[in-house]
Amino acid sequence: MRTMLVRVKDTFDLNPERIIADTAYGSGPMLGWLVDRKIAPHIPVIDKAGRTDGTWSRADFEWDAENNQYICPEGEALKQFRRNYSDPDRGPTGKGVAKYQALKLTCQACPSKPKCCPNADARKITREEHEDARQVARDIAKTDQYAVSMRLRKKVEMLFAHLKRILGLGRLRLRGPNGANDEFLLAATAQILRKLAKIFPAPQQMRNA
């Protein structure tokens, strides 16, 4: 995807407003790359932060970007560092995965501990380097336009599946770029004729009087 977008930008000076793709493209680095280029990612986010045991997930904690901390549902802060380091190498790097943790004494006295961290002394949360871009994709997923994008994506994927399974393009038979172009052109023509046949049915023959 990156190579195609860069080539289109360099060759035609075109930059798409949005990209529609499946979950395979929903990684943090990919979403960060798109958001940095002002391209709206209409892509499901790869997110493994959810929990299946009924306890609070990361989505239940509010991100406080100004203070670089999370706020739990009880109003307590989860910080990455609780003191200033004179050595910048020991401070936040902005790369990789950052870990945020609440105070042990605070969690031990919290009435919601069974819902938060029943098997740990204190609650910990990790935040990826491209979490801001991931949140952009999550917010887009709540819009009506995203639902439209997902319907369009399924239509395109169905066309590719039809090319591969029905029209036999799982493997090309002709060699070279020109041969590949001829095969795809013929296959696309067959798809279009198939659609036209559904839209405009053959006229019924006139019965003899």
N, C-alpha and C positions, 0 to 999 in steps of 0.2 A: 504493500500500500504506500509506504513512504517513497519508494522509488518512483512509482507511477505519479504521485502527486508532485514530486519535485520536478520530474520531466515535463509534466503538463504546465507547471508554473514557468519553468525556464523556456519552454518552446512557444507556448501560446499566451503566457502571462495571465493564466486563469487560476483562480483560487476558489474552490467550492465553499459554499456557505455551510454545508453539513455533509457528513459522511454517515451512510447507513451500512451497518455490518452486524455480524452475529457475535456471540459471546467470546469467540476465539480472539477477537480484536479488543476485548475489554480489559486488557492489562493496564496497570498504572502508567508505565512508560509510554505506551501507545496513546493513551488518553491525554497524557501530559504533552506529548508532541503535537497532537491535534489542537488542543486548547491554546498552546503557545502561538499557534499560527491562525488563531481566530476562526477555527473550523469547529462547528458544533458537532460533538460526537453523539449521534443517535445510535448508541451501542450499549447493550447490556453490560453492566460492570461485573468483572470477576471479583466476587466478594466472599471471603470465607470467614468473615467476622461474626456471622450469625450463630446463635446457640440453639440447641435442640432440647436443653434440659429445663427450659422455662425461666432461666435467670436472665438478667439484663444483658443485652448485647451492646456493642459499641454505638449502635444507632440511638440508644436510649440516653447517651451522654452528649451534652452540648459542647461544641468546640468553641473555645474562646481564643480567637486568633490574636487578638491584641496582647494578651498576656501569655500566650503559648501554653495553654492548659485546657484540660477538659473539666466540665462541671457535671457532677453526678446528679441524679434526680433528687437527692437530698440536699443539694446545694454545696457540697464539698468539692474542693479542687483536687485534681490529679495533675501533678507537675512532672516535668521531665527532669528538672534540676531545682533544688531548693536553696542553692547558694550560688553566688557569682564566682566563676573560676578566673584566676589571673592568667592561667595558661589557656590560650584560645583553642588548643588542640583537644582539651578536655571538655570544652563546651559543645553546644549543638552544632552539628556539621551541615544539616539540611539535606543529607543524602542517606539513602538506605531506609531503615526502619527505626523510628524513635519510640522509646518506651516511656509511658506516663504512669505514675503510681500515686495512690493516696497514702496518707499517713496510717500506719498500723493502728495507733491508738484511736484514731477517728473511726476506722472501719470496725474495730472491735466493739465500740460503743454504739454503733449505728443500728437502729431498729430494723433497717432494711437489708442487713447483711445476708440473711438467708436467700433473698432475691438477687443479690449482687455477687457475692463471693463466698458461698457457704463452705468451700473446701480450701480457702486460702486466708492468710492473715490479713492481706490488704488487696484491694482491687488494682489490677494492672491493665493498661490498654496500650496497644501498639498503633502507630500511625505511620503510613507509608509516605515516601518522599513526594509522590504525586497525588496525595489525598485530596487536595483542592480540585484537581482536574477530575478525579473520581466523583466528587460531590457535584460538579457541574453536570456530569453524565447522569447522575441519580436524579437531579432536579429536572433535567430534560425528559427523563423517563416518565415523569408525572404529567406531562403536557399532552394535549390532544394531537399536536403535530407528531409526537413520537409514535402514537398509535397508528397514524397514517403511514409513517415511515416503516413500521414493522409490517404492515400489509403490503407495501410496495416491495419490501425485501423478500417476502414470501413469494410474490409473483415472479420476481427475477430468479430466485432459487428454483422455482418450479420449471422455468424455461431451461435452465442449465441441466436439471435432472432429466427433462424430456430429451434434450440433445444427447445426453450420455446414454440413457437407458433405451429409449425408443428409436432414435435416429442413429444409434451406433457410433457416437463420437467418443467412446471411451478410449479409443486409440485411432490416430489418424492413419490413413492409408497412403496418402501422397507425401512425397518428401519435399523439404524446403519451405521457405516462407510463402512462396507463390502457391504451392500445393495446399498448404494449410489454409491460406486465404480462400482458395476455391472451395474447399470442403466446408468451411464455416459459412461461406456465402450461400452455398446450395442448401445447407441445413437450415439457415435462417430463413431462406426463401420458402422452404417447406413449412416451417412454423407459421409464417405469415399467411400462406395459402390456407393452412389448416384453420387459422383464426377467421379468415375471411369467409370460409365455407360455413362456419357457425353463425357469423353475423348476417351473411346474405345467403340464405338457403336457395337451392336451385329452384327456378320457377316450375310450377306444375304444368305438365303438358295439357294442352287443350283437348278435351274429349270431342270425338267426332259426334256431330249431331245425329 
